[in-house]
């Protein structure tokens, strides 16, 4: 007879997500996960198959948390101003939990850049491709920009977003605001 889970899966995934977000995949041990999640290794393996499976679920959890600001960006109608607000909103996500951790997607993108892990790379590529597409759509609202300029600016903004995520881990609020303002000064 199978034992009944004595925990709420969404809650333990959220706890794991914060731990991975803080430490990265490689620096998060099973022991740390057990302590943070409040469940044993057997339960982790039983529910998620492996640390890797738990990490994939953590990425899904993070994506659901940032979905609100991503949808806000997609549905807004002020072009570049909307992208700028997205930059501010994305920094605020990390601060909402009281900890400067940057962006879990960017952190993962950097950590797995040399990896052969297709599942993680696919998730990162889908996210980045979707973000770039939205940037392109917002930039296209300025009819004075040709297609080449729009693409160059979208690429620039995607890289600037990575830089912002890294900076938000170590820089103060004023420096972050200056970075965002300067990023959009000539866009």
SVG drawing of the C-alpha trace seen along z (x, -y; Angstrom):
<svg xmlns="http://www.w3.org/2000/svg" viewBox="-3 -59 34 61">
<polyline fill="none" stroke="black" stroke-width="0.4" points="0.0,0.0 1.4,-3.3 2.1,-5.9 0.2,-9.2 2.3,-12.3 2.7,-14.3 3.5,-17.5 2.0,-19.8 4.0,-19.4 3.6,-23.0 5.0,-24.3 8.1,-22.0 8.7,-22.9 8.6,-26.6 11.1,-26.0 13.4,-24.1 13.0,-26.9 14.2,-29.5 17.2,-27.3 18.2,-26.7 17.7,-30.4 20.0,-31.4 22.7,-28.8 22.4,-27.5 21.9,-23.9 25.4,-22.5 25.9,-24.3 22.6,-22.9 23.0,-19.6 20.4,-16.9 21.1,-17.5 20.3,-21.2 17.1,-20.3 16.0,-17.9 16.5,-20.6 14.8,-23.4 11.9,-21.3 11.4,-19.5 11.2,-16.1 13.6,-13.2 15.6,-12.2 13.3,-9.2 10.3,-11.5 12.2,-13.8 13.2,-10.9 9.7,-9.4 8.0,-12.6 10.5,-14.1 12.7,-11.3 15.9,-13.1 17.5,-16.4 17.4,-17.2 13.6,-16.5 13.1,-18.7 15.1,-21.5 12.9,-21.3 9.8,-21.6 11.5,-24.6 12.0,-26.3 8.3,-25.7 7.4,-27.2 9.6,-30.3 8.1,-30.7 4.6,-30.7 5.7,-33.4 7.1,-35.7 4.2,-34.9 2.3,-37.9 5.0,-40.4 5.6,-38.7 1.9,-38.9 1.8,-42.5 4.6,-43.2 2.9,-41.3 -0.5,-43.0 0.7,-46.5 0.6,-49.0 3.3,-51.6 6.2,-50.1 9.6,-50.8 8.1,-52.2 6.6,-48.7 10.0,-47.0 11.5,-49.5 8.8,-48.8 9.5,-45.0 13.1,-45.7 12.0,-47.4 9.4,-44.6 11.9,-41.9 14.3,-43.4 11.4,-43.8 10.6,-40.1 13.9,-39.2 13.4,-41.8 9.8,-40.7 11.2,-37.7 13.7,-39.9 16.8,-38.5 18.9,-39.7 19.2,-36.7 18.9,-38.1 16.8,-36.1 16.6,-32.3 16.3,-32.0 19.4,-34.1 21.3,-32.4 20.4,-29.0 21.2,-30.2 24.7,-31.1 25.2,-28.0 24.2,-25.6 25.8,-27.5 28.5,-24.9 26.3,-21.9 24.9,-19.3 21.7,-19.2 19.1,-19.4 16.0,-19.7 17.4,-22.7 18.8,-24.3 15.5,-23.9 13.6,-25.6 16.1,-28.5 16.0,-28.9 12.2,-28.9 12.1,-31.6 14.7,-33.7 13.1,-33.3 9.7,-34.3 11.2,-37.3 13.0,-38.5 9.8,-38.1 8.0,-40.3 10.8,-42.9 10.6,-42.9 6.9,-43.4 7.2,-46.3 10.0,-47.9 8.0,-47.6 5.5,-50.0 7.9,-52.8 7.3,-53.1 10.6,-55.1 12.6,-51.9 13.5,-49.6 13.6,-45.8 17.4,-45.7 17.3,-48.4 14.5,-46.5 16.4,-43.3 19.6,-44.9 17.8,-46.7 16.0,-43.5 19.3,-41.7 20.8,-44.5 17.9,-44.5 18.1,-40.8 21.8,-41.1 21.0,-44.1 18.4,-42.1 21.1,-39.4 23.3,-42.2 20.6,-43.6 19.9,-40.2 23.6,-39.9 23.8,-43.4 20.7,-43.1 22.5,-40.5 25.3,-42.9 24.5,-46.5 22.4,-49.0 19.0,-50.4 20.4,-53.7 22.9,-51.9 20.2,-49.5 17.9,-52.4 20.8,-54.3 21.5,-51.1 17.9,-50.8 17.6,-54.5 20.9,-54.5 19.8,-51.3 16.7,-53.0 18.2,-56.5 18.9,-55.8 16.3,-53.1"/>
</svg>
